[in-house]
Each structure stands twice: as structure tokens, then as C-alpha cells.
């Protein structure tokens, strides 16, 4: 009886130690690492006043940028946390900004006090 129990325990240990086996994916099936790319293109300058802050979205009343075909007015800009960390971001703050056109919207690349 003890021998049967010992054989069962050893068999369970061996099965557990084997694991799922080797990775059998071929080289063209192997997963490729994700590549994060920043938007590329021209960068535009303007100045304005922070109207609203909502997470990583800023609404700015700005003077426009003719090169970007952006008329003066109020525009919503997307941005990243590192840009926000270095900038004044409470409503009413006067700012100088750099931005890029991304698709149908705009993304801030730099924001600083004016």
C-alpha cells in the first residue's frame, strides 16, 4: 500500500515538473515587440490662455497658427503627462505652446508660462 502511494506521489511530481513544454513557434510566427512611435511632422508655435483642464486634454484660447491653418479661438489639445508636469495648467494661466497636427486634432508638444 505504501509503495503504491509513493509511486503515485512520484508520478504526480514528475508530471508537474514537466511543464507545458518548449515553445514551438517558428521564427516567422514569433511575436514582434511593440514599437511606440511619436507623431512626426511640423511643429507649430502659438500663445494663449488655459480655459480648461481635463486629464490629458487641455482647452486653450489661443492666437492661432496660420502655418497650421488654425484660426484664433478655442481649441482642445491632447497632450502627454510629461508636458503637463512641466507646465502651468490651471485655468486662466497664460502660456506659450508648441503643437503638432495629428489626424483631425492637435497634440501639445511643449507648454510653458508666458
C-alpha positions, -999 to 999 in steps of 0.1 A, spaced: 0 0 0 28 24 9 46 16 -23 16 24 -44 12 57 -26 49 65 -31 46 57 -69 16 80 -72 33 109 -54 65 105 -76 43 103 -108 24 135 -98 57 152 -91 72 142 -125 41 153 -144 41 187 -126 78 193 -132 74 187 -169 55 219 -175 38 230 -208 68 220 -230 90 240 -253 78 269 -274 72 255 -309 66 288 -328 86 292 -359 107 324 -365 81 340 -387 53 332 -362 73 347 -332 57 377 -316 73 410 -326 78 437 -299 55 467 -300 71 498 -313 58 531 -300 62 560 -323 57 596 -316 38 617 -341 60 632 -367 56 663 -388 60 701 -385 57 717 -350 38 750 -347 40 778 -322 13 799 -306 3 816 -274 -29 815 -254 -47 811 -221 -57 778 -204 -95 776 -205 -100 741 -191 -80 710 -180 -95 675 -182 -69 648 -176 -45 649 -206 -68 672 -226 -64 709 -224 -87 735 -238 -69 767 -248 -80 801 -260 -51 808 -285 -39 833 -310 -39 807 -338 -11 795 -361 -15 803 -398 10 777 -409 -11 750 -393 -43 766 -407 -55 770 -372 -76 802 -367 -75 821 -334 -101 808 -310 -107 779 -285 -93 745 -293 -90 712 -275 -54 698 -274 -43 663 -264 -10 660 -245 12 637 -225 18 637 -188 55 649 -192 43 680 -210 17 687 -182 43 681 -155 65 710 -166 37 734 -173 13 758 -156 -21 741 -161 -47 759 -141 -74 778 -160 -65 814 -166 -28 808 -169 -11 825 -199 10 801 -219 33 797 -249 27 764 -267 41 742 -294 19 717 -311 15 692 -339 -14 684 -361 -23 647 -355 -51 634 -377 -81 657 -373 -69 671 -339 -39 687 -323 -13 675 -298 8 697 -275 45 690 -275 55 719 -252 37 742 -228 54 769 -207 44 800 -187 43 833 -206 
